[in-house]
């Protein structure tokens, strides 16, 4: 039998972010529900940024617009991004949530179509996010073929 956990409130997530802004040698552990709430906050903000970026992107420049939007949001929400980055490899809940973000990145960057097999679009989006983090904003030919 599984026990449903309550979703964290907006105030609770704000408190998590406030605490993370203050350096501490022993930060409070976060629950899976809190991490998912923070990921939801990130994904919602990213979706809005991507929508705006694509609205003004010139044809063929979607990948650049997506990369720029992701980087600007990561800069604007640096504490949130830092928390998610710190926990994404160790949290099974975040690993699953990230799949949706990766797919969204691949589709909005033009690396995958809506009807592309989900595992392929997730793979392309994951690779593209790593490119975004490392510097280049255009997909490499190998990445485009992977989608």
Buried (B, 14 or more C-beta within 10 A) or exposed (E): EEEEEEEBEEEBBEBBBEBBEEEEEEEEEBBEBBBBBBBBBBBEBBBEBBEEBBEEBEEEBBBBBBBBBBBEBBEEBEBBBBBBEBBBEEBEBBEEBBBBBBBBBBBBBBBBEEEBEEEBBBBBBBBBBEBBEEEEBBBEEEBBEBB
